[in-house]
Amino acid sequence: MGFFGKILKKDDQTAAGTIPPEIYKSVRVMRDDLNELEGKPPEGIPGAVAPEASDAGHPFLGAHGHPSAPEAPVADTSVAPASKNLKKWLIPAAVVILVLMIGGITAYFFLRSTPENDTVESVPTTEIPSPVDGMQAPTAEPTPAPTSAFSPDSPNYLALDPESDAATPEGIVATLEGVGMKVREMNPSGPVEFLLRDGNNNPIAFSRFSYLMKLGIPEDTLSFLDESFSLYFVPEGSDIRMTLVLDIKDAANLVGAVNRDEAVVPTWFSGLLYRPAGVEVPASVEFRSGTYGALETRFVPIDAAKNYSFDYIFLADKWMIGTSKDSFRATVDAVIKDGVR
């Protein structure tokens, strides 16, 4: 037998033989409580003697020697802080959950009641509603005007191939009349300038143009003119007038030559400015002096019934020629506005 076995055996002997009986009398085990509830006599610890009446004052016994009933535990009414916080947020959380549930149910039934074909896009209609009594019927928006074929503010280029079969007085006049009709359709507020170009997009010299149109300008007078020139199409009521601006190379000699031959000058430009309009130019005319603002001008009536005249002015290095007072003045204004070059 080992060391610990001897000690345990010794303790058992001590517990069995040396513990006084009085101690066993005062010991109450759980089994005694169960026997009491079942109506059985208490068993006690083996070898123990049942308590006598004289033991009534024992601290573990009741007034009659029976063990006293254990006191009922008192409930702890204090609530932990965590429980208080839980109760504080429990009601608001329940309200929020209830609101969410109601909203979800409402949305569900709303979506189910929406027709599936509501997502089809409607096609806009251009139908104009019928007028209501006392109200004016809506009018359709005006159709935008087509883009102008020519620029009213800058020079336009007009192609004319001197080598083609159309490079004749009749062919050139037909081309210019077509341009005039297009200008009239665009309804400009002022003169529209054109510069002539050949098939290679090179400027056509005025001496070449005079030759092609068979103008009656004498060779010596033609030599005083430069090669640059412009044709202007000027609106005048429902009509379009054509005017001419020639660059001057030798102003002194040109002015002298024009003054010398002034009576027949309108005939020089008859095939270009008058004959296409059905206006006959007299063989000889007498010019009169006029003014346009501070400018001195010269003019002569050609066909009073058709309001055709021959008006001209020398201004800086330009010789400006018009076929009516209004078209002439409008051309002078356009040249001055652009800057006399």
C-alpha atoms as one frame of an Amber mdcrd trajectory, in Angstrom:
protein
   0.000   0.000   0.000   1.378   3.327  -0.955   1.785   6.478   1.011  -1.411
   8.130  -0.157  -3.383   4.886   0.419  -2.331   4.798   4.057  -3.404   8.377
   4.518  -6.836   7.793   2.965  -7.374   4.635   5.100  -6.464   6.507   8.180
  -8.906   9.264   7.339 -11.708   6.729   6.843 -11.025   5.208  10.242 -11.022
   8.601  11.832 -14.321   9.507  10.138 -15.915   6.196  11.238 -14.655   5.843
  14.763 -13.343   9.016  16.120 -16.048  11.599  14.984 -18.407  12.140  17.965
 -22.025  11.052  17.504 -23.247  14.564  18.313 -21.844  15.780  15.020 -23.807
  13.203  13.053 -26.958  14.245  14.835 -26.640  17.760  13.477 -25.837  16.785
   9.874 -28.765  16.826   7.403 -28.278  15.457   3.953 -30.257  16.118   0.712
 -31.810  12.696   0.911 -33.508  13.662   4.155 -35.194  16.562   2.346 -36.393
  14.258  -0.415 -37.715  11.692   2.097 -39.534  14.457   3.925 -41.262  15.584
   0.696 -42.194  11.929  -0.058 -43.412  11.305   3.496 -40.568   8.970   4.388
 -38.509   9.062   7.615 -35.068  10.705   7.342 -32.193   8.353   6.771 -29.297
  10.448   7.982 -25.748   9.378   7.790 -25.121   5.710   8.617 -24.632   5.328
  12.323 -26.249   8.659  13.067 -28.965   8.904  15.739 -32.207  10.742  14.996
 -32.313  14.162  16.602 -34.224  14.452  19.906 -36.649  17.037  21.026 -33.976
  18.683  23.099 -32.252  19.632  19.901 -34.933  22.143  19.016 -32.580  25.015
  19.445 -30.020  23.637  17.022 -29.301  26.103  14.294 -30.109  23.583  11.516
 -33.383  22.310  13.094 -36.818  23.793  13.350 -38.776  24.524  16.471 -39.879
  20.864  16.848 -36.582  19.288  16.061 -37.253  19.097  12.349 -34.981  20.723
   9.942 -36.190  24.177   8.963 -37.372  24.696   5.376 -34.976  26.638   3.255
 -36.013  30.212   2.598 -37.342  30.987  -0.884 -34.830  32.909  -2.926 -35.675
  36.581  -3.392 -35.886  37.612  -7.041 -33.370  40.201  -8.092 -35.441  43.089
  -9.517 -32.391  45.027 -10.680 -31.938  45.109 -14.504 -28.510  45.056 -16.020
 -27.493  48.145 -18.051 -27.378  46.063 -21.241 -31.008  44.979 -20.668 -32.078
  48.623 -20.219 -30.405  49.662 -23.482 -32.038  46.743 -25.281 -35.491  47.785
 -24.076 -34.761  51.410 -25.010 -34.163  50.570 -28.726 -36.539  47.620 -29.008
 -39.746  49.659 -29.653 -38.232  52.070 -32.270 -36.662  49.115 -34.081 -39.985
  47.332 -34.137 -41.686  50.454 -35.558 -39.057  50.783 -38.318 -39.379  47.125
 -39.258 -43.167  47.482 -39.384 -42.944  50.544 -41.672 -40.518  48.763 -44.005
 -42.789  45.745 -44.200 -45.814  47.919 -45.055 -43.819  49.799 -47.704 -42.546
  46.584 -49.248 -46.020  45.101 -49.431 -47.413  48.288 -50.987 -44.629  48.406
 -53.623 -45.152  44.748 -54.446 -48.855  45.170 -55.146 -48.227  48.426 -57.079
 -45.688  46.784 -59.379 -47.984  43.847 -59.975 -50.834  46.179 -60.953 -48.655
  48.058 -63.574 -49.214  46.746 -67.152 -46.180  45.205 -68.776 -46.573  47.233
 -71.972 -46.178  50.600 -70.180 -42.504  50.623 -71.075 -43.214  50.892 -74.811
 -42.116  54.322 -76.012 -44.818  56.421 -77.648 -44.199  57.606 -81.183 -44.564
  61.395 -81.532 -47.210  62.518 -83.973 -47.245  65.598 -86.118 -51.037  65.759
 -86.256 -52.351  69.249 -85.555 -55.294  69.205 -83.128 -58.630  70.552 -84.286
 -59.342  74.118 -83.217 -61.619  74.645 -80.250 -64.338  77.254 -80.421 -62.895
  80.631 -79.524 -59.301  79.471 -79.967 -57.019  79.865 -82.941 -55.732  76.682
 -84.511 -51.981  76.185 -84.107 -50.026  76.766 -87.263 -47.221  74.557 -88.515
 -43.680  75.816 -88.095 -42.362  77.546 -91.225 -39.961  75.581 -93.366 -36.431
  76.975 -92.974 -35.110  78.780 -96.012 -32.540  76.846 -98.047 -28.912  77.709
 -97.591 -27.778  80.458 -99.979 -25.675  79.289-102.880 -23.597  82.491-102.761
 -22.094  84.636-100.056 -23.516  88.165 -99.758 -20.537  89.415 -97.736 -17.506
  88.145 -99.647 -16.605  87.669-103.340 -17.945  84.583-105.067 -16.120  82.733
-107.843 -17.794  82.190-111.188 -16.279  79.573-113.494 -16.033  80.460-117.172
 -13.804  78.391-119.450 -12.514  80.660-122.274 -11.596  77.582-124.322 -15.053
  75.994-124.281 -17.747  76.367-126.921 -19.818  78.338-124.401 -17.214  81.141
-124.357 -19.274  83.273-126.747 -21.265  86.463-126.042 -24.491  84.459-126.089
 -23.062  81.640-123.932 -21.548  84.056-121.402 -24.778  86.065-121.188 -26.764
  82.865-120.625 -24.392  81.898-117.798 -24.690  85.331-116.200 -28.478  85.303
-116.478 -28.573  81.930-114.682 -26.452  83.357-111.870 -28.722  86.397-111.703
 -31.787  84.168-111.222 -30.108  82.292-108.351 -29.136  85.582-106.715 -32.731
  86.782-106.995 -33.938  83.564-105.299 -31.631  84.154-102.327 -33.129  87.658
-101.992 -29.990  89.470-100.783 -30.147  92.857 -99.089 -27.289  94.292-101.144
 -24.953  93.679-104.085 -23.396  90.234-104.487 -19.868  90.251-105.931 -18.476
  87.711-108.416 -14.944  87.127-109.685 -14.478  85.197-112.925 -12.167  82.166
-113.034 -11.115  79.953-115.943 -11.047  76.155-116.090  -7.811  76.077-114.048
  -9.250  78.420-111.402  -7.092  81.311-112.605  -8.513  84.851-112.757  -9.795
  85.879-116.169  -8.229  89.162-117.277 -10.607  91.927-118.258  -8.913  92.317
-121.644  -9.673  88.619-122.329 -13.231  88.981-121.083 -13.727  92.089-123.264
 -12.514  90.116-126.269 -14.834  87.147-125.546 -17.856  89.422-125.039 -16.929
  91.537-128.081 -17.130  94.775-126.131 -16.476  97.952-128.145 -13.746  99.411
-125.882 -10.916 100.857-127.996  -7.530  99.198-127.636  -5.784 102.292-126.295
  -8.493 102.865-123.661  -8.408  99.165-122.747  -4.668  99.442-122.128  -5.313
 101.991-119.337  -7.339  99.418-117.412  -5.916  96.762-115.157  -6.782  93.074
-115.588  -8.765  92.724-112.335 -12.512  93.395-112.326 -15.735  92.379-110.549
 -19.304  91.775-111.630 -22.048  92.704-109.134 -25.626  91.443-109.084 -27.755
  94.079-107.351 -31.363  93.518-106.203 -33.731  96.275-107.339 -37.316  95.481
-106.442 -38.190  92.192-108.117 -35.419  92.690-110.672 -31.674  92.038-110.615
 -29.326  94.587-112.160 -25.745  93.848-113.148 -23.031  96.449-112.465 -19.323
  96.556-113.263 -16.231  97.616-111.281 -12.955  97.854-113.240  -9.499  98.334
-111.756  -7.509 101.260-113.220  -3.886 101.028-114.229  -3.445 104.550-115.625
  -6.082 106.867-114.134  -5.036 110.116-115.862  -5.029 108.663-119.352  -8.211
 106.660-118.735 -10.140 109.737-117.550  -8.935 111.650-120.613  -9.954 108.868
-122.991 -13.413 108.491-121.417 -14.040 112.247-121.483 -13.055 112.301-125.142
 -15.374 109.440-126.134 -18.074 109.883-123.464 -20.981 110.188-125.976 -20.415
 106.625-127.194 -19.146 105.003-123.974 -22.519 103.271-123.197 -22.299 101.457
-126.537 -19.048  99.828-125.415 -20.969  97.830-122.769 -24.245  97.357-124.662
 -23.867  93.577-125.219 -23.111  92.957-121.515 -25.335  95.381-119.580 -28.293
  96.319-121.788 -28.991  93.974-124.697 -29.707  90.931-122.445 -32.490  93.008
-120.817 -33.899  94.007-124.181 -32.701  97.601-123.896 -31.340  99.362-126.989
 -28.539 101.879-126.428 -28.560 105.012-128.591 -25.549 105.505-130.825 -24.751
 108.804-129.103 -25.821 110.273-125.752 -25.210 113.420-123.742 -24.042 112.953
-120.150 -24.915 115.161-117.210 -23.092 115.747-113.942 -24.506 114.577-110.674
 -23.529 114.000-107.076 -23.824 111.187-104.598 -23.027 112.646-101.249 -19.679
 114.359-101.686 -18.879 112.332-104.805 -19.177 113.766-108.306 -20.832 111.410
-110.775 -21.802 111.323-114.450 -25.049 109.847-115.758 -27.333 109.649-118.794
 -30.791 108.032-119.234 -30.830 105.069-121.635 -34.420 103.769-121.358 -36.636
 105.818-119.061 -39.569 103.399-119.399 -37.469 100.493-118.085 -35.518 102.714
-115.682 -32.175 102.042-117.346 -29.372 104.597-117.328 -25.585 104.726-117.545
 -23.998 106.051-114.323 -20.273 106.061-113.640 -17.600 107.458-111.330 -13.829
 107.340-111.036 -12.957 106.687-107.413  -9.330 106.079-106.445  -8.234 103.207
-108.699 -11.789 102.087-109.615 -14.091 102.808-112.515 -17.615 101.967-111.313
 -20.476 101.591-113.797 -24.182 101.098-113.010 -27.326 100.642-115.073 -29.639
 102.632-112.767 -29.252 105.238-110.077 -30.076 102.792-107.253 -27.920  99.902
-108.498 -25.043 102.317-109.117 -25.212 103.840-105.623 -25.531 100.428-103.970
 -22.389  99.272-105.788 -20.470 102.412-104.736 -21.506 101.798-101.112 -20.409
  98.152-101.266 -16.987  99.056-102.703 -16.429 101.809-100.143 -17.550  99.506
 -97.335 -15.071  96.843 -98.410 -12.363  99.467 -98.769 -11.291 101.006-102.022
  -8.276  99.006-103.112
